[in-house]
Amino acid sequence: MSQQVELNVGGMTCASCQRRVEKALNKIDGVSSSVNYATGSAVINSEQQIDPNILIQVIEKSGYTASLTSRAKERYGIKEFKNRLIFSSIFAIPLMFLTMISSLQFDYWQWISGAMATPVVFWAAWPFHRVALLNIRHRTVTMDSLVSMGVAVSYFWSTYAILFTHAGDPEMRMSSALIGNSSENDVGIYFEVAAAVTTLVILGKYLEYRARDKSKQALESLASLNPKTAMLLRNNEQISIAIEDVKVNDLLYVPTGAQIPVDSVVISGQGHVDKSLITGESLPVEVITGDILIGATVLLDGALTVRATAVGKDTVLSGISRLVHQAQTGKADVTKLVDRVSEIFVPIVIGLSILTALYWYLIQNNTTIALTSAIAVLVIACPCALGLATPTALLVGTGRAASLGLLIRGPHALESSIKIDRIVLDKTGTLTDGHMSVSGFESNINENELWKIIGALESTSLHPIATSLRKHVSSLGYSQEPAKDVKSITGLGLSGEVDGISYSLGSTKWLGIPPNELGETSRKFLAQGDVVVILNRLTETVAVVGLSDQLADSSVDAVKKLVQVGIKPIVISGDHEVSVKKVCDQLNIVEYYANSSPEFKLEKIIDLQNQGHFVAMVGDGVNDAAALAKAHLSLAMGQGTDVAASVSDIVLMRSSMAAAVDAIALSRATMKTIKTNLFWAFAYNVAAIPLAMFGLLGPVIASAAMAFSSVFVVTNSLRLKRFNPLDN
């Protein structure tokens, strides 16, 4: 039996650490793992059941910490790096001035410099030395090895120089330059290099950790949305209970201003609900009897009695958290290339550093440049930026998506978004708002009486058309006692008694098209693609009502945006020709297919793919399951409890075309950010290493540039938090 285990891993400092943990886990028979440096997590898949403690032991033997149930303890976290940064800065800053400004130097200044550098090298830089020593034990090297070597070589060479050469003479004076770092003396001292490199690398680590913490806020904010208590209705009493004690089918009371405790359905009452925290929708939504509610949304007015439909891990909010976490811990294809590169990159850099030192010392006979250039090569090449390039962009991009009600399953969706050139759309609920509204009516009775009768008949029905009629009655301000002796005829309508008179309300299939002028109105509604509802008093037709699925407000701009970015929209709908053509004409969509079965949708997607197109599909996630699964990129409109179980690449909690366009645009922006990050990381190393080898880049500038490279990658990723949705 296969098994998946997720562990939190602490102590990783770069992509090489990530790769080492992966290799250690993958050595276990039947195990494949994916480790994410930015999130500090490892997802392990095993062909058979395996004790998680064995996995934890393997990680710990590799020199890292691991935990199954909570975030693994970081040996050196943001607070620790902040303290070490302050400590090292106190010594490094005056040491830099003393070394680089000859007029400040005095007799035995170099000995004072050594004393100032010592606590920085041995305490502030200890996190890097510790991992480097651990690497030696495991016969491997990482980014920490490069930093540790650079700091140690500059410190111990300088110590040797003042102890055993004329560099220790009391009257020795030295001038240094940031670029080239040359000296007039045959033997230079580089205590300031050891201290400055340590301080700048720690600064980079501190800024990196702080930015990473910001990018992880999406999951933490989702977790904080959960209500803590619920008001249980029992024996006509309201009892406050912990949210964990709510069970499916419990009746709950929700007062004005309270959060909806769990996923539920409205049993009685009405009001407006703010769904923005979950779906990203800015406008409150009216809810009445029969409407589905998502836990953690807020009731702005009114009061509701609801029945719990999902609790605990089965709620929509829990499903969202799982999807966001899954996306953030996933690994893009491009990351796998980076992993392989980083594995061989560090050993190559060490080799280049040694060659640089030998060239300047043996051929150019310049000890100073030999040492500074070799150290600069080690420091400038630290591959932190490579390891951060992809996961930080994933963290921020998927986090921003979650805040907009867009649930991106993982890197596959992001990578697919770039290639899309065709998008297949359903009509109902995608281009239209998915809710029937009254488009017209004709009645032989008073209008007030008409809507009171319809409201009474439909007061308890959960059918979508009944809900639409009820909302229309509510918007007009009418109220009426529920009808008596209501009988529902599945798929056709219902009958009941209002004020002692029997009425029937239903489809033309059941009640027929009346022969009088109301019949002409019925045929007019049908011709324009509307749904027709007939109201009979006893056996006489007294009114006909037309309902239509209205074009969603955001659809026009959304379709225009798709065309602008080179994506051609194609509508494939199960609705009849008239209604599909009406919507497509409004949106200037040329290619559309009506009366389509799920099988036809699937066939059309396959046909488009065979023509060489990269196809996205937007559907409801249920009826269109086969087509969604076949499309290169699938986006499902959905707000029900099946969100977590959806097979789609992206789930749209905002059921609108604007949400679909936002998802594609944000996915593309995230991939663009990843590519920018990777270009910077690679180009930076390719350009900087030769400069360091030729003695044109001193260790201090190299360490500052290396720290900036990592910070640039993280801050560039954080720009995704400012992504603006189409319907803002």
Secondary structure, 3 states (H helix, E strand, C coil): CCEEEEEEEECCCCHHHHHHHHHHHHCCCCEEEEEECCCCEEEEEECCCCCHHHHHHHHHHCCCEEECCCCCCCCCCHHHHHHHHHHHHHHHHHHHHHHHCHHHCCCCHHHHHHHHHHHHHHHHCHHHHHHHHHHHHCCCCCHHHHHHHHHHHHHHHHHHHHHHCHHHCCCCCCCCCCCCCCCCCCCCCCHHHHHHHHHHHHHHHHHHHHHHHHHCHHHHHHHHCCCCEEEEEECCEEEEEEHHHCCCCCEEEECCCCECCCEEEEEEEEEEEECHHHHCCCCCEEECCCCEECCCCEEEEEEEEEEEEECHHHCHHHHHHHHHHHHHHCCCHHHHHHHHHHHHHHHHHHHHHHHHHHHHHHHCCCHHHHHHHHHHHHHHCCCHHHHHHHHHHHHHHHHHHHHCCEEECCHHHHHHHCCCCEEEECCCCCCEEEEEEEEEEEECCCHHHHHHHHHHHCCCCCCHHHHHHHHHHHHHCCCCCCCEEEEEECCCEEEEEECCEEEEEEEHHHHCCCCCHHHHHHHHHHHCCCEEEEEEECCEEEEEEEEEEEECCCHHHHHHHHHHCCCEEEEECCCCHHHHHHHHHHHCCCCEECCCCHHHHHHHHHHHHHCCCCEEEEECCCCCHHHHHHCCEEEEECCCCCCCCCCCCEEECCCCHHHHHHHHHHHHHHHHHHHHHHHHHHHHHHHHHHHHHCCCCCHHHHHHHHHHHHHHHHHHHHHHHHCCCCCC
